[in-house]
Structures are given as structure tokens and as C-alpha cells.
Amino acid sequence: MAFKLYGHPTTTRTLRVALVAKERNIPYEFVLVDIMTGQQKQAEHVEHNPFGLVPYIIQDDGFELFESRAIGRYLATLGSGPELIPTEPKAYAKFEQAASVEYDQFDPIAVELSNETIWRQIRGEPPNEGRVKELVSRLESKLDGYEVLLSKQKYLAGDDVTLADLFFLPYGRVIFERLGLGNLDKRPNVQRQALCRICMVRRLTCRCRWWKAISSRPAWQAVKDGI
Ligand SMILES: N[C@@H](CCC(=O)N[C@@H](CS)C(=O)NCC(=O)O)C(=O)O
């Protein structure tokens, strides 16, 4: 199976699709849709995504799909590589739980923070500091939840990486690396790179380094700066 990926080379949702394709070793051809000039609203693209957004894919057999997470779930069933959606019922339920938290709790705050900072700046609009402060406080409380979860397991759905972790990566990078938000030093299970002191003292297998673990995956390293 091969497909064409229509999108913008550095935008979060396009990167989400490219990431899963890389993880599953599925070849694709990238086709630029320049959202900076509004190409995604032109008839030739709206024909494939009626909401005038990217990314979308067109497979070599003509099959089409839009919505980055739907595409990611589809690609996870193809190709080869790590099992990104567990099949055992309880593991699957934990995966759905983690995927729901990413989609429902983390993503809306991350998207708005990105809009209120990076995109406002690109448009030359003044920052709305009050709104940013409110969003950062909501983000911090969500990351506290992630910290609790990740103090008990290596990844968001258990001890194996799943799509829920991968789906987090594009906006995780915007929030943690580009905007420097998230106070990661206070959340060792979300971030700590070296074996953390708590785990050493308690003689536990270190379960820290989640962000480092997922962001250093070769597939993410291959796409994160643009495809
Ligand atoms: N839920 C959609 C969101 C797609 C989306 O908002 N894409 C952005 C680029 S990352 C876009 O097309 N923006 C252009 C616009 O809003 O017109 C997905 O995950 O694919």
C-alpha cells in the first residue's frame, strides 16, 4: 500500500499522519497544500476534505480519508512495526482511555495556546495575556494528571507505546519545546531524562522519561522538522 499525503509540511496534524506512516514503514508521497495562501479552501481540495482542512490522504487504490487521528488509526492497521493499537480487550480499553484524554483534554488547550501565541504573532496581532495565563493554568492541571498516570506506567496506555502517545507528539512539541511551557522539571514522570532520584531511592524500575522516550523515537525525529 502507498498513498499521497496532502498537507502542509510543518503543521501539527500533517506531522501526526507522517509520524504514524513512518512508524508503520508505509511509503507515501507528500503533496503540498499551502495553508498560508489558503489552498486548502480551493475546490480541488474541498472535493477531498469538505471542511477545507488538511491533512487528507488518497491511497493508490483510490481510497480517501481525512482527519489526522482517523488516518493514524487506519495506518496503524497497515504496514509493519510496533503494534500501536492493542487488540487484547483490556489493553484496548486503556488505549481508548488514553486517546480520549489526548483528544478531549490536552489537545483543545494546546491548540488554543498555539493560536493565542504563535499564530497571533504570525498575524501581527497583540498577545492576549489574560487568556494565555488562563490556558497555561488549565494546561498545568492537565499535566498534573499526566504526571500521576505516568508515575504508574511507562506510557499513556500502559507499559507499551501506543497511538495515544504518538498523537500527543506534534502539540507536545509546540507546548514543551517551542513555547517552553509545562514546567517539566516539576513533573519527572512526564520528562526527566536521567534515572530520577525518586526511582533510585525507591529502587524501582525507572518509569520516568516519557516525553524523552516518545520524542526521541526515530520516526518522530525523521518528520518533526518538516516532511
Ligand atoms: N481535526 C483535524 C484538524 C485539521 C486542521 O485544523 N488542519 C489545519 C492545519 S494543521 C488546517 O487545515 N488549517 C487551515 C484552516 O484552518 O483553514 C485533523 O486532525 O486533521
PDBQT file of the ligand as one rigid body, heavy atoms in Angstrom, charges set to zero:
ROOT
HETATM    1  N1  LIG A 301      -9.218  17.737  13.256  1.00  0.00    +0.000 N 
HETATM    2  C1  LIG A 301      -8.479  17.981  12.036  1.00  0.00    +0.000 C 
HETATM    3  C2  LIG A 301      -7.947  19.404  12.071  1.00  0.00    +0.000 C 
HETATM    4  C3  LIG A 301      -7.303  19.774  10.748  1.00  0.00    +0.000 C 
HETATM    5  C4  LIG A 301      -6.738  21.189  10.784  1.00  0.00    +0.000 C 
HETATM    6  O1  LIG A 301      -7.228  22.083  11.507  1.00  0.00    +0.000 OA
HETATM    7  N2  LIG A 301      -5.700  21.394   9.966  1.00  0.00    +0.000 N 
HETATM    8  C5  LIG A 301      -5.073  22.683   9.875  1.00  0.00    +0.000 C 
HETATM    9  C6  LIG A 301      -3.585  22.520   9.610  1.00  0.00    +0.000 C 
HETATM   10  S1  LIG A 301      -2.758  21.726  10.963  1.00  0.00    +0.000 SA
HETATM   11  C7  LIG A 301      -5.661  23.437   8.698  1.00  0.00    +0.000 C 
HETATM   12  O2  LIG A 301      -6.017  22.845   7.703  1.00  0.00    +0.000 OA
HETATM   13  N3  LIG A 301      -5.737  24.769   8.831  1.00  0.00    +0.000 N 
HETATM   14  C8  LIG A 301      -6.186  25.613   7.779  1.00  0.00    +0.000 C 
HETATM   15  C9  LIG A 301      -7.505  26.244   8.041  1.00  0.00    +0.000 C 
HETATM   16  O3  LIG A 301      -7.973  26.272   9.216  1.00  0.00    +0.000 OA
HETATM   17  O4  LIG A 301      -8.110  26.742   7.091  1.00  0.00    +0.000 OA
HETATM   18  C10 LIG A 301      -7.359  16.934  11.896  1.00  0.00    +0.000 C 
HETATM   19  O5  LIG A 301      -6.887  16.442  12.933  1.00  0.00    +0.000 OA
HETATM   20  O6  LIG A 301      -6.992  16.582  10.772  1.00  0.00    +0.000 OA
ENDROOT
TORSDOF 0
